[in-house]
Amino acid sequence: MEEMFHEQSREAYQFLFRYYSNIEPNKKQAFHWLKKMSYYGIPQDIRKLAHFYNIGEGCEQDQIQFEKLRELLTPNSYSKRKF
C-alpha cells in the first residue's frame, strides 16, 4: 500500500479512496483521495465529490463548491470543459 501513496494515477487514488472509505474509515482521508480522483474528469467521481461537499463528509459543507461541481455535470458543460 505504501507505493500507492507515491503513485500519481486515478487507480492509485481510487484504491486509497476505497481503503479510507471502507477498510480503515477516515472521512477526511477519503475526501482527500476522492478530490484527487475527480481531477481526471470522470463524472461519477465528480458526482461523488459534489455529494461530499453537499453533506460535509470529510470536509466543511460547501454549497458553492457543490453548485460548481453540479454545473460541471450538466450536459451543456461537457463541451466547455478544458482538460
N, C-alpha and C positions, 0 to 999 in steps of 0.2 A: 504494500500500500504506500510505502514511503516514496516510491518512484512516481506515483500518481500526483503527488504534491508538486513535483518539478516538471511534469509533462504538461504542455500547453495545448490541449486538444479538447474538443467538445466531449469526446468519450471519457477522458480523464475527469473532466468537470462533472459529467453525468454520474460517473462512478462515485465521486466524492459527495455529490448531492444526495444520491440514494443512500450512501453509507450514513450520512448525518441525518437523513430523514427517517430511516428505518432501523438500522442496526445499533447505532450509538446516537440516540436522538439529541440533537443540538440545533435548535431552530436558527440561531444566528449563523452557524457554520453552513447549514443547509441553504439559507438565503444567500450567503456569500457565493457559494458554488453555483447556485441557480442563476444569479446575476451574471456570472462569467459565461454560463451556458447560453444565456439569452443574446450575447453579443454575436452569436452565429446566425441570428435572424430566423430561427425555426419557430413558427407560430405557436406550437404547443408550449415551448419554453417561455415565450413572451407572455402567453396567456397565464401560465403558472406564476410568473413573476408579478404580473398585474394583480393576480389574486392575493399574493403575499402582501403587496403594498396596500391593497384594499382592506384586508383584515388586520394588518400589522403583525404578521407572523415572521419572527426573526428580525424585524425592523420596526421603525416607527410607522404608524399608519400614515399614509401619504396619498391623499386623494388626487393631488395634482399629478404626481408620477403615475398613479393608476390611470387617469384620463389620458395621459400622453401615450402610455403603452396600449391602451384600448384603441386609440387613434391609429397606431401602427397596424392594428389588426383589421381595420376596415378595408374592404375590397379596393377602394379607390386609392388607398395609400401605398399599395404594393408598387405601383409604377413611379411613385415619388421618392421611394427609399433610395438612399445612397449606401452602398455596401463597400 
